[in-house]
Each structure stands twice: as C-alpha cells, then as structure tokens.
Amino acid sequence: MKKLILLFVIFGLCAGFCFTSCSSWREVVYFQDLDSVQLHNKITETNIRIRPGDQLTIMVFGADKYLIMPYNQTLNSVSESNLGSGGNRESQLPYDVDEHGDIIFPVLGRIHVAGMTCDDVRRYLHNRLDETIKDMTCFVCIENFRVNVMGEVERPGSFPIKNNSVTFLEALAMAGDMKLTGDRHKVQLIRFENGQVRHYNFDLTKSDLLDSKQMYLQQNDVIYVPPISARAANERSNANTRSWILSGVATLASLISLIVTLTR
C-alpha cells in the first residue's frame, strides 16, 4: 500500500512539472519538427552579388611596394607605412559602385562590377595585374554589408558583416535572440533587390527556413519579429494559468498523500 501511495506522489509531482512547462515549450522552441522531416536542399553559402550603391574595399599586395602603390586608393597613398603592404583596411578609401554598376579603379579605369562576386573581382584584377606586379594578390570585400534586425528581439539594430556571409540564425543571434513576446510563427524577411521589395514569412517553430534559399542573407536585408497578438497573448496567459492550477492541484494531492503515509 505504501509503495502505491509513493508512486502516486511521484506521478503527481511529475504531472505538475509537465503541465507547467508544456504550453510554454510549444510556443518558444525552434524547429520542433526537425526530427520528423527530411531536409531536401543542400544548403551552401550564397555568393553575394555586388549591386549599385555598394562600397568596395580593394587592397592590392605584391612584392614591389612601389609597383603596387598606384593601385591602392588610400587616405595617404604616399605614406611610407602604406607602401610595403598595400596599406591596411582602415586606411583604404572605398570604391563607390555607381548607378551603372561601375567603379573607377586606379590605372585600370572604369570596371563594371555589378553582378560580380568579390571572388570574381579578385580574379579579374589578378588576371589584369599579374604580369605587371610580381607575386600579386588582392583583397576584395563589400564594405557596407549590413543586416538589420527589428521588432521583438533583445538588441534590435543594424549589424555590419565583415566576411560578406551571414545566415538568418546568425543575425538573430547578433540581436540577442527573440524575446518571449516575439511571434515565432510569423517572422518576416524583407529584401530589396532589382528595385523591388520582396518579403518572406517563416514559422521558426518549424524547419522550413533551414531548407530555404533565404537562409543566407543579402546586404541590407531586414528581419522583423512581430509581437504576438493580444489574442495570442491572452490565450498564452490563460493556458499558463490553467497549467499552474493543474500543477497546484497535482502537487497538493501529492503532499496530502505523503502526509497520510507519514502519519500511519
């Protein structure tokens, strides 16, 4: 008999914990179906294409410091500290990509870069300068690459991306993750491309995002996490209240059973 009562006590305590956590768990946990679905697309890093309005940092390096000097657009191109290495990233003046998708590069003149990746520009410059500069190499990146995270996150803001590669989840992590008041079922991605505004909706309690081409972000993408609706908030509050009541009843029953056992 005592063993039966003890089992009842344990069951009551477990039930209390389950009732308390079940509702909130379903609302805030990401990718709940991950173990039950098969992801079809092989996610590979999206190559970011250069657009009009971008700013490029381009640094040329080579064995002869005097040969590379004309090809580096720096704050002080004749500074002795900049000659040997091609300068440093902080001293480089960015190349503005104009409305036609062109930049004006020292010596080489106008270069059409819109639609190219940073690797494409790097290869192009290498092919043009390899015969002129011994052991030539160069560094190319989009200097103004930023993503923006707004809404119900811990630290909303605009975040610079230095390596020209960032995922949807990394951007959320930069913003400190979503608050409990964020609606995980209606997270939006807003993208500006080809003169148009496009938007995509994701339910982050499901794994669709992981199988999406939008997993990797483009420059100036905006992630917006809306607040849960008043109705959803009331339902969540009511569900939590019911859970606490059930938890209290289960715990009280367990305590009564325990007291009865100890007094016999």
N, C-alpha and C positions, 0 to 999 in steps of 0.2 A: 504493500500500500504506500509506504514512504517513498519507494522508488518511482511509483506512478505520479505521486504529487511532485517530486523533484523534477521529473520530466515535464510536467505541466508548467512548473516555474520557468524552466529553461525555454520552453516553447513560447511562453508569454513574453519573456524578455526579447527573444529574437523577433517575434512578431512586432513588438513595439518599435524596434530599430528599423525593420523593413517598412512599416507603414510610414515612418517619419521620413525616410530617405527616398522612397520610390518615386514620388511625384517630382521632386526637385531634380532627381537624376535624369529623368526623361526630358527635362526641359533644357539642361545645360551641357550635357555630354555630347561631344562632337562625334561624327561618323559612327553612329550606333549600329549601322548595318554593315560595317566593314568586314566582319567575319562571315557574312552570309551572301555577299555579292562578289562577282569576279570583275576586276578592272580590265578593260579591253585595250585601251590605248597605252602605248609605251610612252611615258612622259619623258620628253627630252627638253633640254634648255632651249627656249625660243631665242632665235637670233634677233636682236633688237635692230630695227632699220632706222637709219638716220632720216630725220624729217626737216623740212624748212622751219626755221626758228630755233633749231638746236644749236648748242655751242660745243665745239670740239676742242679738246686738248690734244695736241700733236707734238711729240718730242722726238727729235732725230738724234741718234747716237752714232758715233763712229770713231775710228782710231785717230783721225787727224782732227784736232779741235778747231783748226782754222777753216777746214772744209765744211764742217757741219754748222758753223756759226751762222751763215746766211739763211739756213733752213729752219732756224728756231726763232719764233716770234716771242721774245721775252720782254720783261719790263726794262731790262738793261742788257741788250744783246752784246755789248762790248765789255761787260764786266768780266774780269779775269776769272772770277769764281764760277761763271756760267760757261766758259769756253770749253773746258775739257769734257764735261759730262753731257752737254746738250741742255744744261740748265736743270732746274727742278720744277716739280709740278706747281708749286706755289708761285714761281716767278713767270710761268708761261701765260701769255695773253691768249684767250680763247679765240678760235676761229668761228665767226658767226655764219651759220648756214642761211643764205638769203632766201627770198621768196621763190627763186628759181631752183633752189636746191644746190647752189654752188658755194664754194669758199674761194678766197683769194689766197693762194699759198705762195710764200716767198720763192722767187726764182722761177718756179714752175707756172705761176699764174693761176688762171681760173680752173678749178677742178669741180666737176659735178659729182656730188657725194650723196644726194638724196636717194633713198632706196638701197644704199650700200650698208653693210655692217661695218663695225670697227675693224674686223679682220680683213674685210675687202679693201678698206682704205689702207691698212697696213701693207697688204700685199701689193697694192697699186704703187705706193711710194717706194717700196723695196725694189720693184721692177724698174721704176724710173731713175732711182738714185744709186742702185747697186754698183754700176760701173764707175760712177763719179766718186763715191765715198767708200773707202776700204772698210770691210767688216761692218757695213751699215746695218742698223736695226732701228726700229722706231716703236713708240708707244702711242696708242690712239684710244681715247675714250670720250663718251658723251658727258660733258662737264655738268650740264644742268639736268641730269636724270634725277627725277624726284617722283615719289608716290605720295598720295595724300590719304589719310585715314580719318574719317569723321564719324560723329554720332556717339553711340553708347560704348565707348572704349575708355580705358583708363587714362591714356595720354594722346588725345587727338592732335593731329598736326601734319606737317609736310616734312617728309623724310628724304634726305639726299642718299642716293645709291652710288657707291664708288666703283663697284665692279661691273656695272651695267647688267646685273642679273639679280632678280628678286622674285620670290614666289608670293602668292596670295597669303599663305600662312605666315611667312616671314614678316610681311608688312603688318599683319595683325599683332604679331609678337612684338614688333617695334613699338606699337601703340599700347603695349601693356595688356593685350588680350581684351575680349569683350567683357563688359560688366554683366552682372546677373540680370540687369534690366534691359539688356540688348536682346532683340528678337533674332535668334539664331536661325529661324525658318525663312527669313526674308532679307538676307544680307545682299547688298547690291554692289556691282562693279560698274562704274561709269567710265567710258573710254572715249577719247576724242581722236578720230582718225579720218583722214581723207575729207576734212571739212564737215564731218558729221559727228553727232553724239550718239553713241551706242550704249545700251545698258544691259546687264545680265544679272539675273537673280539666282541666288544659291541658298539651299537649305543645308546649313552646316551640321545638322544632326544626321545628315546622310552623306554618302561618299561621292556624290556626283562631281563635286569640284575636283577631286583627285584624278578624275578621268576626263577633265576638260582642257581645252586648248587655252583657256583663260587662267590656268594655274600659274603661269609665268606672266608677270605684269609688264606693261609697256610704260614708256615715260609719260608722266603726268596722269596716270590712272588714278581714279578716286574710288576708295572703298567706303561705303556708307553703311553703318549698322543702325537700323531704326530702333526706337524703343518699342517694347511690347505694348500692344494696345491696352486701353483701360479695361476692356472686357477680359482680355487675356490675363491682365494683372489681377483682376478680381477673382477670376477662376483659379489662378495660381494661389492666391491668398486663401480662398475657400478650401482648396484642396489641401494646403498646408495645415489649415485649421482642423479639417477633418482628420488628417493624419496625426496631429498632435492629440486630438481627443481619443482616437483609437489607440494611440500609443499609451496615453494615460490610463485608459481602461485596462489594457493588457498588463501594464506594469502594476496597477493596483490589484488586479486579480492575482498576479504572481506574488505580490507581497502578502496578501491575505492567506494564500496557500502556504507560504513559507512560515508565517506566524502560527497557523494551525498546526503545521508539522512540528515546530519547535515547542509548542505548549503541550503536546501529547507525551 
